[in-house]
Amino acid sequence: MATPRGFARAIIVITTVTAAVMELIDTSIVNVALSDMSGSLGVNIEDISWVITSYAIANVIIIPLTGFLAEYFGRKNYYIVSMIIFTAASYMCAQSTTLIEIIFWRFIQGVGGGALLSTSQAILFDAFEPKDRPIASGLFGMGIVLGPTLGPTVGGYIIEHFSWPLIFMINIPIGIIATMLTFTFVTKKENEGKNKKNIHIDYLGIILLAVGIGCLQYVLERGESEDWFSSEYIRLASVFAVIGLVGFIYYELSIPSPAVNLKVLRNRNLAFTTLFTFIVGLGLFTSVFVFPVLAQRVLGFTAYETGLTLLTPTLITVIMMPIIGKTMSKGVSPIPFVITGFLLFTAYCYTSSSISPDVNKWDFFFPLALRAIGISMVQLPLINQAVAGLQPKDYASGISLNNMIRQLGGAFGIALANNYIANRYAQHRMDLVSNIPNGSLQLTERIHTISQGIIAKTGDAATATTKALGFINLSVDRQANYLAYLDTFRLIGIFFIVAIPFVSFLRVKKKTPQEVAESMKAAAESH
């Protein structure tokens, strides 16, 4: 298959990176629209959060199957059909008028979107000569970081200026153009999709994966809102998750043609790389979740202001990723990048955990810049390490597993953060209240001052004291929430600190630039 050049290559780069970014944006774009959607559809906020859960469940089920599905249907065909599914489901999400409708179409959207990560990566790699494949990795890694970050910004702008259906409708022109460009410019590999008769469909493995991963994702996403194991649904989902995952692992390791080749995890490099990828997913998605909630709930930022605050320093990745890709193309070991990236992300966590409650938007620039640089330095080396030491025939399984683990890390991190914030909030509120003894001189003076201010503004002396007490209660709530979010940043940092010593278990054989390029070529061709 001839490598595209010039205009054709540029179109493929734009198409594949845009498709991957579009898929990742949709993991977070609805986060800032939940209140508007719940009001429009007449449901509560807990129910409407299913639009996040259903998408995540579909994503995490389909991602490990992308290698098998691309081989069975042909990579180009599978990619085009997935884009059509994603685009059509986006339209149906925008047209939904009931909760059941939008949950269903978000699940279908997630099924289509899940293919856009690994398959985009493979098509992008094929557009470059072997020696330039690390640059392709840099471009793709940039999309992985920018996608979840762009979501709150785009969603915030749309919610402030338009209405929530537009967060789905904007996918339609992008999806149509990307589909047309893929059909025109992406070429099929030799014998692509022509050997279906020789491919065994592992139906039981796919069912066990769907049940196990789907139920696990449900428990992680909904556990906090359902009060964990006090909920019958969470208990039931936990049982099915254990049965499904244990059965899936046992069955996939015992058959010759599994849907997901778990045997590749016997490779020590891949095993530890998936561990690090899990932690990076935890840090990437959890930080995108925790920071916006802190900014809006405690600091009073609007959704759009929050998105801009998060986005601006993250644009550093646009510069960093190609530079790191070029450096790695010279055969530089990924280990120093991984260690430095983990240290920088830890510095981001602990810098953020000491932020004053009286900050403005630009005070977050330096901590978020540390986050952007840290993620940039980790993401690309881990993408490459996912296939280092594997046989070419196993690269598809390695990449698919790596992408799935990243998504699971994000789901685990968000669930952990939700639970931790709730517990720390309760503890901090109890501590703060215990330090305000009833009848103390300071409390009495504070109530009197606020009451007089209310009377001066409204003339309502009868309820002034009650309103003053309510104001103090809100202040205590705000401070308790603020301290809980700072604690959560520290908790995320601990994961990165603990992971650093395990980097020494990676074994990196010194490679020439040509060997680096050839391994990346094999990774792309395995799809």
C-alpha positions as CSV (number, residue, x, y, z in Angstrom):
1,M,0.0,0.0,0.0
2,A,1.5,3.3,-1.1
3,T,2.0,6.0,1.5
4,P,0.0,9.1,0.8
5,R,1.8,12.4,0.3
6,G,1.2,16.1,0.2
7,F,-2.5,17.1,0.2
8,A,-3.8,13.6,0.6
9,R,-1.7,13.0,3.8
10,A,-2.7,16.4,5.2
11,I,-6.4,15.5,4.7
12,I,-5.9,12.1,6.4
13,V,-4.1,13.7,9.4
14,I,-6.9,16.3,9.8
15,T,-9.7,13.7,9.4
16,T,-8.3,11.1,11.8
17,V,-7.2,13.5,14.6
18,T,-10.5,15.3,14.3
19,A,-12.5,12.1,14.5
20,A,-10.5,11.0,17.7
21,V,-10.9,14.5,19.3
22,M,-14.6,14.5,18.4
23,E,-15.1,11.1,20.2
24,L,-13.2,12.3,23.2
25,I,-15.0,15.6,23.4
26,D,-18.2,13.8,23.7
27,T,-17.0,12.1,26.9
28,S,-17.0,15.4,28.7
29,I,-19.1,17.9,26.7
30,V,-22.4,17.0,28.3
31,N,-20.9,17.5,31.8
32,V,-21.7,21.2,31.8
33,A,-25.1,20.7,30.2
34,L,-26.7,18.3,32.7
35,S,-28.8,21.0,34.5
36,D,-30.2,22.4,31.2
37,M,-31.0,18.9,29.9
38,S,-32.7,17.8,33.1
39,G,-34.9,20.9,33.1
40,S,-35.8,20.4,29.4
41,L,-36.6,16.7,29.7
42,G,-38.3,17.0,33.1
43,V,-36.1,14.7,35.1
44,N,-33.7,15.1,38.0
45,I,-30.0,15.5,37.8
46,E,-29.3,12.0,38.9
47,D,-31.4,10.5,36.1
48,I,-29.9,12.7,33.4
49,S,-26.4,11.7,34.4
50,W,-27.2,8.4,32.6
51,V,-26.3,10.2,29.4
52,I,-22.7,10.2,30.6
53,T,-22.8,6.6,32.0
54,S,-24.4,5.0,28.9
55,Y,-21.8,6.6,26.6
56,A,-18.9,5.5,28.8
57,I,-20.3,1.9,29.1
58,A,-20.6,1.6,25.3
59,N,-17.1,3.1,24.8
60,V,-15.3,0.8,27.2
61,I,-17.1,-2.3,25.8
62,I,-16.3,-1.6,22.1
63,I,-12.7,-0.4,22.4
64,P,-11.1,-3.7,23.1
65,L,-13.0,-5.3,20.2
66,T,-11.9,-2.8,17.6
67,G,-8.9,-4.9,16.4
68,F,-11.1,-7.9,15.8
69,L,-14.0,-5.9,14.2
70,A,-11.6,-4.0,11.9
71,E,-10.1,-7.3,10.8
72,Y,-13.4,-9.0,10.2
73,F,-15.2,-6.2,8.3
74,G,-12.1,-4.4,6.9
75,R,-10.6,-1.4,8.6
76,K,-11.8,1.2,6.2
77,N,-15.4,-0.2,6.1
78,Y,-15.5,-0.5,9.9
79,Y,-14.2,3.1,10.3
80,I,-16.7,4.6,7.9
81,V,-19.7,2.7,9.4
82,S,-18.6,3.7,12.9
83,M,-18.5,7.3,11.9
84,I,-21.9,7.1,10.3
85,I,-23.3,5.4,13.5
86,F,-21.7,8.2,15.6
87,T,-23.1,11.0,13.4
88,A,-26.6,9.5,13.1
89,A,-26.8,8.9,16.9
90,S,-25.6,12.4,17.6
91,Y,-28.6,13.7,15.5
92,M,-31.0,11.4,17.4
93,C,-29.6,12.6,20.7
94,A,-30.4,16.2,19.8
95,Q,-33.9,15.2,18.7
96,S,-34.6,13.2,21.9
97,T,-37.6,14.3,24.0
98,T,-37.5,11.7,26.7
99,L,-34.9,10.3,29.1
100,I,-35.1,6.8,27.7
101,E,-34.6,8.1,24.1
102,I,-31.4,10.1,24.9
103,I,-29.9,7.3,27.0
104,F,-30.4,4.8,24.2
105,W,-29.0,7.0,21.5
106,R,-26.0,8.0,23.7
107,F,-25.2,4.3,24.1
108,I,-25.4,3.9,20.3
109,Q,-23.2,7.0,19.9
110,G,-20.7,5.4,22.2
111,V,-20.7,2.2,20.2
112,G,-19.8,4.2,17.0
113,G,-17.4,6.5,18.8
114,G,-15.4,3.7,20.5
115,A,-14.0,2.7,17.1
116,L,-12.7,6.2,16.3
117,L,-9.7,5.9,18.7
118,S,-7.7,2.9,17.8
119,T,-8.8,2.9,14.2
120,S,-7.9,6.6,13.7
121,Q,-4.5,5.9,15.2
122,A,-3.8,3.0,12.8
123,I,-5.0,5.0,9.7
124,L,-2.9,8.0,10.8
125,F,0.2,5.8,11.2
126,D,-0.3,4.5,7.7
127,A,-0.2,8.0,6.3
128,F,3.5,8.4,7.3
129,E,6.7,6.8,6.2
130,P,8.2,4.5,8.9
131,K,10.8,7.1,10.0
132,D,8.1,9.7,10.6
133,R,5.7,7.5,12.6
134,P,6.7,9.0,16.0
135,I,5.5,12.4,14.6
136,A,2.1,10.7,13.8
137,S,2.1,9.4,17.4
138,G,2.7,13.0,18.6
139,L,-0.3,14.3,16.6
140,F,-2.6,11.5,17.9
141,G,-1.4,11.9,21.5
142,M,-2.2,15.6,21.2
143,G,-5.8,14.7,20.3
144,I,-6.1,12.4,23.3
145,V,-5.1,15.2,25.7
146,L,-7.1,18.0,24.0
147,G,-10.3,16.0,23.5
148,P,-11.5,15.7,27.2
149,T,-10.3,19.3,27.8
150,L,-12.1,20.8,24.9
151,G,-15.4,19.3,26.0
152,P,-16.2,21.6,28.9
153,T,-15.1,24.7,26.9
154,V,-17.2,23.9,23.9
155,G,-20.1,22.7,26.0
156,G,-19.9,25.8,28.3
157,Y,-20.0,28.2,25.3
158,I,-23.0,26.4,23.7
159,I,-25.0,26.3,27.0
160,E,-24.3,30.0,27.6
161,H,-25.3,31.2,24.1
162,F,-27.5,28.5,22.6
163,S,-29.4,25.4,23.8
164,W,-28.2,21.9,24.8
165,P,-29.2,20.0,21.5
166,L,-26.4,21.9,19.7
167,I,-23.8,20.0,21.7
168,F,-24.8,17.0,19.7
169,M,-25.7,18.7,16.4
170,I,-22.2,20.1,16.0
171,N,-21.0,16.5,15.4
172,I,-23.1,16.2,12.3
173,P,-21.3,18.4,9.8
174,I,-17.9,17.2,11.1
175,G,-19.0,13.5,10.9
176,I,-20.4,13.9,7.3
177,I,-17.2,15.7,6.1
178,A,-14.9,13.1,7.9
179,T,-16.9,10.2,6.4
180,M,-16.6,11.7,2.8
181,L,-12.9,12.4,3.2
182,T,-12.3,8.9,4.6
183,F,-14.1,7.3,1.7
184,T,-12.1,9.4,-0.8
185,F,-8.6,9.5,0.6
186,V,-8.1,6.5,2.9
187,T,-7.1,3.4,0.9
188,K,-7.8,-0.1,1.8
189,K,-5.1,-2.5,2.9
190,E,-4.4,-5.5,0.7
191,N,-7.0,-8.3,1.3
192,E,-8.8,-6.0,3.8
193,G,-12.0,-7.7,5.0
194,K,-11.7,-10.6,2.5
195,N,-10.8,-13.4,4.8
196,K,-14.0,-13.5,6.9
197,K,-14.3,-17.3,6.5
198,N,-10.9,-17.8,8.3
199,I,-11.9,-15.6,11.3
200,H,-13.7,-17.3,14.2
201,I,-16.2,-15.0,15.9
202,D,-15.9,-15.4,19.7
203,Y,-19.5,-14.8,20.6
204,L,-19.3,-16.0,24.2
205,G,-16.2,-13.9,24.8
206,I,-17.9,-10.8,23.4
207,I,-21.0,-11.4,25.6
208,L,-18.9,-11.9,28.8
209,L,-16.8,-8.8,28.0
210,A,-20.0,-6.7,27.5
211,V,-21.5,-8.0,30.8
212,G,-18.4,-7.7,32.9
213,I,-17.1,-4.3,31.6
214,G,-20.5,-2.9,31.2
215,C,-21.5,-3.7,34.8
216,L,-18.2,-2.6,36.2
217,Q,-18.5,0.8,34.4
218,Y,-22.0,1.1,35.7
219,V,-20.8,0.5,39.3
220,L,-18.0,3.0,38.9
221,E,-20.1,5.7,37.3
222,R,-23.3,5.3,39.4
223,G,-22.0,4.0,42.7
224,E,-21.8,7.4,44.5
225,S,-25.2,8.6,43.4
226,E,-26.8,5.2,44.3
227,D,-25.1,5.1,47.8
228,W,-22.9,2.2,46.7
229,F,-23.8,-1.2,48.1
230,S,-26.9,0.0,49.9
231,S,-28.4,-0.1,46.4
232,E,-29.8,-3.4,45.1
233,Y,-28.9,-2.3,41.6
234,I,-25.2,-1.7,42.5
235,R,-25.0,-5.0,44.4
236,L,-26.5,-6.9,41.4
237,A,-24.2,-5.1,38.9
238,S,-21.2,-5.9,41.1
239,V,-22.0,-9.6,41.1
240,F,-22.5,-9.6,37.3
241,A,-19.3,-7.6,36.9
242,V,-17.3,-10.2,38.8
243,I,-18.9,-13.1,37.0
244,G,-18.5,-11.5,33.6
245,L,-14.9,-10.4,34.1
246,V,-13.7,-13.7,35.7
247,G,-15.5,-15.7,33.1
248,F,-14.1,-13.5,30.3
249,I,-10.5,-13.8,31.5
250,Y,-10.7,-17.5,32.0
251,Y,-12.4,-18.2,28.7
252,E,-10.2,-15.9,26.6
253,L,-7.1,-17.5,28.0
254,S,-8.3,-21.0,27.2
255,I,-9.4,-20.7,23.5
256,P,-7.1,-20.4,20.4
257,S,-9.0,-17.5,18.7
258,P,-10.2,-15.0,21.4
259,A,-12.0,-11.8,20.6
260,V,-9.4,-10.0,22.9
261,N,-6.0,-11.6,23.2
262,L,-5.2,-11.3,26.9
263,K,-2.1,-13.5,26.5
264,V,-0.3,-10.4,25.4
265,L,-0.3,-9.2,29.0
266,R,2.3,-11.9,29.7
267,N,4.7,-9.4,28.2
268,R,6.1,-7.5,31.1
269,N,6.4,-4.2,29.2
270,L,2.8,-4.2,28.2
271,A,1.6,-5.3,31.6
272,F,3.4,-2.4,33.3
273,T,2.4,0.0,30.5
274,T,-1.2,-0.8,31.1
275,L,-0.7,0.0,34.8
276,F,0.8,3.4,33.9
277,T,-1.9,4.0,31.3
278,F,-4.6,3.4,33.9
279,I,-3.0,6.0,36.2
280,V,-2.7,8.5,33.3
281,G,-6.3,7.9,32.5
282,L,-7.2,8.4,36.1
283,G,-5.3,11.7,36.2
284,L,-6.4,13.0,32.9
285,F,-10.1,12.4,33.2
286,T,-10.4,13.0,37.0
287,S,-8.6,16.4,36.7
288,V,-11.0,17.4,33.9
289,F,-13.8,16.4,36.2
290,V,-12.6,17.8,39.6
291,F,-11.4,21.2,38.4
292,P,-14.6,22.3,36.6
293,V,-16.7,21.3,39.5
294,L,-14.4,23.2,41.9
295,A,-14.3,26.3,39.6
296,Q,-18.1,26.5,39.2
297,R,-19.5,25.2,42.5
298,V,-17.0,26.9,44.9
299,L,-15.2,29.6,43.0
300,G,-18.2,30.9,41.1
301,F,-16.8,30.6,37.5
302,T,-19.3,30.3,34.7
303,A,-19.2,27.1,32.5
304,Y,-17.5,28.9,29.7
305,E,-15.0,30.7,31.9
306,T,-14.1,27.3,33.4
307,G,-13.6,25.8,30.0
308,L,-11.3,28.6,28.9
309,T,-9.3,28.4,32.1
310,L,-8.7,24.7,31.5
311,L,-8.1,25.0,27.8
312,T,-5.6,27.8,27.5
313,P,-2.6,26.0,29.3
314,T,-3.6,22.7,27.7
315,L,-2.8,24.1,24.3
316,I,0.8,23.6,25.3
317,T,0.3,20.0,24.2
318,V,0.0,21.3,20.6
319,I,3.6,22.3,20.8
320,M,4.9,19.5,23.1
321,M,3.6,16.4,21.4
322,P,5.3,16.8,18.0
323,I,8.6,17.7,19.7
324,I,8.4,14.6,21.9
325,G,7.5,12.5,18.8
326,K,10.5,13.9,16.9
327,T,12.8,13.2,19.9
328,M,11.6,9.6,20.3
329,S,12.0,9.0,16.5
330,K,15.8,9.3,17.2
331,G,15.6,6.3,19.5
332,V,15.6,8.1,22.9
333,S,14.4,5.9,25.8
334,P,10.9,6.6,26.9
335,I,11.7,6.0,30.6
336,P,13.0,9.6,31.4
337,F,9.9,11.0,29.7
338,V,7.6,8.8,31.8
339,I,9.3,9.7,35.1
340,T,9.4,13.4,34.3
341,G,5.8,13.4,33.3
342,F,4.7,11.7,36.4
343,L,6.7,14.1,38.6
344,L,5.2,17.1,36.7
345,F,1.7,15.8,37.1
346,T,2.3,15.3,40.8
347,A,3.6,18.9,41.0
348,Y,0.3,20.0,39.4
349,C,-1.7,18.1,41.9
350,Y,0.1,19.6,44.9
351,T,0.2,23.1,43.5
352,S,-3.5,23.0,42.8
353,S,-4.1,21.7,46.4
354,S,-2.7,24.9,47.8
355,I,-4.7,27.4,45.7
356,S,-6.4,30.2,47.6
357,P,-10.2,30.4,47.5
358,D,-9.8,34.1,46.3
359,V,-8.1,33.2,43.0
360,N,-8.9,34.5,39.6
361,K,-8.9,32.6,36.4
362,W,-5.2,33.2,35.5
363,D,-3.9,32.0,38.9
364,F,-4.6,28.4,37.6
365,F,-2.5,28.9,34.5
366,F,0.8,27.6,36.0
367,P,-0.6,24.5,37.7
368,L,-2.6,23.6,34.6
369,A,0.5,24.2,32.5
370,L,2.4,21.6,34.6
371,R,-0.5,19.2,34.0
372,A,-0.3,19.8,30.2
373,I,3.4,19.3,30.0
374,G,3.3,16.2,32.3
375,I,0.6,14.5,30.4
376,S,2.3,15.3,27.1
377,M,5.6,13.7,28.3
378,V,3.8,10.5,29.5
379,Q,1.1,10.0,26.8
380,L,3.3,9.4,23.7
381,P,5.9,7.2,25.3
382,L,3.1,5.0,26.7
383,I,1.5,4.7,23.3
384,N,4.7,3.4,21.9
385,Q,5.5,1.2,24.9
386,A,2.2,-0.5,24.5
387,V,3.6,-2.4,21.5
388,A,7.3,-2.5,22.5
389,G,8.4,-6.2,22.7
390,L,5.2,-7.6,21.2
391,Q,5.0,-9.6,18.0
392,P,3.5,-7.7,15.1
393,K,0.4,-10.0,15.1
394,D,-0.3,-8.9,18.7
395,Y,0.0,-5.2,18.3
396,A,-3.8,-4.7,17.6
397,S,-4.6,-6.4,20.9
398,G,-2.0,-4.4,22.8
399,I,-3.2,-1.1,21.5
400,S,-6.9,-1.9,22.1
401,L,-6.3,-3.1,25.6
402,N,-4.2,0.1,26.3
403,N,-7.0,2.3,25.1
404,M,-9.6,0.4,27.1
405,I,-7.5,0.7,30.3
406,R,-7.2,4.4,29.8
407,Q,-11.0,4.8,29.7
408,L,-11.4,2.5,32.8
409,G,-8.8,4.5,34.7
410,G,-10.8,7.6,34.0
411,A,-14.1,6.0,35.2
412,F,-12.3,4.6,38.3
413,G,-10.8,8.0,39.1
414,I,-14.1,9.9,38.7
415,A,-15.9,7.4,40.9
416,L,-13.1,7.6,43.5
417,A,-13.1,11.4,43.4
418,N,-16.9,11.5,43.9
419,N,-16.8,9.3,46.9
420,Y,-13.7,10.9,48.4
421,I,-15.1,14.4,48.0
422,A,-18.4,13.4,49.7
423,N,-16.5,11.9,52.7
424,R,-14.0,14.7,53.0
425,Y,-16.8,17.3,52.7
426,A,-18.6,15.7,55.7
427,Q,-15.4,15.6,57.7
428,H,-14.4,19.2,57.0
429,R,-17.9,20.5,57.7
430,M,-18.0,18.7,61.0
431,D,-14.5,20.2,61.9
432,L,-15.6,23.7,60.8
433,V,-18.9,23.6,62.8
434,S,-17.1,22.3,65.9
435,N,-14.9,25.4,65.8
436,I,-17.9,27.7,65.8
437,P,-19.3,27.2,69.4
438,N,-22.9,28.3,69.7
439,G,-23.2,31.5,71.6
440,S,-19.6,32.6,71.1
441,L,-18.8,36.3,70.9
442,Q,-17.4,36.0,67.4
443,L,-20.4,34.1,66.1
444,T,-22.8,36.6,67.7
445,E,-21.0,39.6,66.3
446,R,-20.9,38.0,62.8
447,I,-24.7,37.2,62.9
448,H,-25.4,40.8,64.1
449,T,-23.2,42.4,61.3
450,I,-24.9,40.3,58.5
451,S,-28.4,40.9,60.0
452,Q,-27.8,44.7,60.0
453,G,-26.6,44.5,56.4
454,I,-29.8,42.6,55.4
455,I,-32.0,45.1,57.3
456,A,-30.3,48.0,55.6
457,K,-30.9,46.5,52.1
458,T,-34.4,45.0,52.6
459,G,-35.9,46.6,55.7
460,D,-36.9,43.1,56.7
461,A,-36.0,42.9,60.4
462,A,-38.2,39.8,61.1
463,T,-36.2,37.3,59.1
464,A,-32.8,39.0,59.1
465,T,-31.3,36.7,61.8
466,T,-32.6,33.6,60.0
467,K,-31.1,34.8,56.7
468,A,-27.9,35.6,58.4
469,L,-27.6,32.1,59.8
470,G,-28.4,30.7,56.3
471,F,-25.6,32.9,54.9
472,I,-23.1,31.5,57.5
473,N,-24.3,28.0,56.8
474,L,-23.6,28.5,53.0
475,S,-20.1,29.9,53.9
476,V,-19.3,26.8,55.9
477,D,-20.6,24.6,53.1
478,R,-18.5,26.5,50.5
479,Q,-15.3,26.2,52.7
480,A,-15.9,22.5,53.4
481,N,-16.4,21.8,49.7
482,Y,-13.3,23.8,48.9
483,L,-11.1,21.9,51.3
484,A,-12.6,18.5,50.0
485,Y,-11.6,19.3,46.5
486,L,-8.0,20.3,47.5
487,D,-7.8,17.0,49.3
488,T,-8.8,15.2,46.1
489,F,-6.0,16.8,44.2
490,R,-3.5,15.5,46.8
491,L,-5.1,12.0,46.5
492,I,-4.6,12.0,42.7
493,G,-1.0,13.0,43.2
494,I,-0.4,10.0,45.5
495,F,-1.2,7.6,42.6
496,F,1.5,9.2,40.5
497,I,4.1,9.2,43.2
498,V,3.4,5.5,44.0
499,A,3.7,4.6,40.3
500,I,7.1,6.2,39.7
501,P,9.3,3.3,41.3
502,F,7.5,0.8,39.0
503,V,8.8,2.5,35.9
504,S,12.1,0.7,36.6
505,F,10.3,-2.6,35.6
506,L,10.1,-1.4,32.0
507,R,12.7,-2.9,29.8
508,V,13.7,-0.7,26.9
509,K,16.1,-2.1,24.4
510,K,18.2,0.5,22.7
511,K,16.8,0.9,19.2
512,T,18.0,2.7,16.2
513,P,15.6,5.3,14.6
514,Q,14.9,2.8,11.8
515,E,13.9,0.1,14.4
516,V,11.6,2.6,16.2
517,A,10.0,3.4,12.9
518,E,9.6,-0.2,11.9
519,S,7.9,-1.2,15.2
520,M,5.4,1.7,14.8
521,K,4.8,0.6,11.2
522,A,3.9,-2.9,12.3
523,A,1.6,-1.4,15.0
524,A,-0.3,0.5,12.3
525,E,-0.4,-2.4,9.9
526,S,-1.7,-4.8,12.6
527,H,-5.0,-3.0,12.4
